[in-house]
């Protein structure tokens, strides 16, 4: 959901198994959370706990160094 209350749900579809890094930054660009994911072929789901973060807008960046590069802003209320 966007806005996020406590848990950010992440769904990723990938054609083959790989690893990925989820990096969350605040409005100033400071990294506030990093999560490593081991992705299997097809569908993957994970949750990132944002409960300890202050309300505001955050940028979620998901990368794997092999072509996966996704960014989206989320609001935490």
JOFENSUL-V528532 format. One record per residue. RES is the residue in one letter. PHI is phi in radians with two decimals (* if undefined). OMEGA is omega as a letter, one per 40 degrees, with the letter a starting at -180 (999 if undefined). Layout:
# JOFENSUL-V528532
res=[RES;RES]
phi=[PHI;PHI]
omega=[OMEGA;OMEGA]
This chain:
# JOFENSUL-V528532
res=[X;X;X;X;X;X;X;X;X;X;X;X;X;X;X;X;X;X;X;X;X;X;X;X;X;X;X;X;X;X;X;X;X;X;X;X;X;X;X;X;X;X;X;X;X;X;X;X;X;X;X;X;X;X;X;X;X;X;X;X;X;X;X;X;X;X;X;X;X;X;X;X;X;X;X;X;X]
phi=[*;-2.38;-1.38;-1.69;-1.57;-2.27;-2.04;-1.66;-1.57;-2.15;-2.05;-2.28;-1.88;-2.44;-1.25;-2.55;-1.12;-2.86;-1.96;-2.56;-2.06;-1.82;-2.05;-1.97;-2.11;-1.51;-1.12;-1.58;1.62;-1.31;-1.27;-1.91;-2.81;-2.27;-2.28;-1.66;-2.17;-1.76;-1.66;-1.76;-1.02;1.51;-1.81;-2.37;-2.36;-2.64;-2.17;-2.02;-1.37;-1.94;-1.00;-1.40;-1.53;-1.23;-1.07;2.71;-1.78;-2.24;-1.84;-1.83;-2.06;-2.07;-2.41;-2.42;1.31;-2.24;1.92;-1.39;-2.62;-2.28;-2.36;-2.72;-1.55;-2.32;-1.91;-1.84;-1.95]
omega=[i;e;a;i;a;a;i;i;i;i;a;i;a;a;i;a;i;i;i;i;i;a;i;a;i;a;i;a;i;i;a;i;i;i;i;i;i;a;i;i;i;a;i;i;i;i;i;a;i;a;a;a;i;i;i;a;a;i;i;i;i;a;i;i;a;i;i;a;a;i;i;i;i;i;i;i;999]
